[in-house]
Amino acid sequence: MSMDIHKQNLSESVRLLVENSNPGGHEIQCVIDSLAYFIGVEMNSECEIAARFTIKGVTKKLSE
């Protein structure tokens, strides 16, 4: 994937997260994948679990 596609996916996924107080797994996974790409890290299962909880928590706070 090109950098532009990753940027577009990240932007769209973050928009969906902000609009939805209870995001689905697909939106969260897109954000995790895009952020991992930009940071340049390999995500292991523990990192993904932590990222999911963080994203869900931030999304919940944004919707309050």
N, C-alpha and C positions, 0 to 999 in steps of 0.2 A: 504494500500500500504506500502511496505517496504521502508526504507530509500534509498536503492540502486535504486529503481525504481524512486523515487522522484529526486535523483541526476541525473539519466540518462535523465529523462524528462526535467529537468532544463537545462542540458547541451545541449540537442538537440534543445530545444526551443530558447535558447540564440544564438546558431549557426544560426538557421533560421532567427532570428531577425537581426543579423549582416549581413547576406547575402542578406537580402531583405530590400530595403529602404522604402517600403510601406507594413509593415507586416499586415497580416490578424488577425482577432479577435481570432482565435484558438491559434496561436502562443503566442499572448499577454496573453491570459487567462491561458495558461500552465505556463508561467513565473510567473504570479501573484499567481496562486494556489501553485506552488512549493515554492516560497518565503514565502508565508503565512505559509506553513507547517513548513519550517525551522525556521522561527521566532517564530512560535507558536501563531499566532493571528487569530482571526475570522475576515474575511474581510466583512465589510458592503458595501453598494452600493457607499457611498461617498468615501471610501478608494479605491474601485476598479476604480472609475472614475479618481481619482487623479493618481493612479498607471498607468492606461492606457495612460493618457496624458504624464506622465513622461517617460514611455517606448517609446512611439511614438517620443517624443522629442529627447531622447538619440539616438534612432535608426536613426533619420534624421541627427543628428550631425555626427554620425559615418560614414554615407554614403557620406558625403560632401568631 
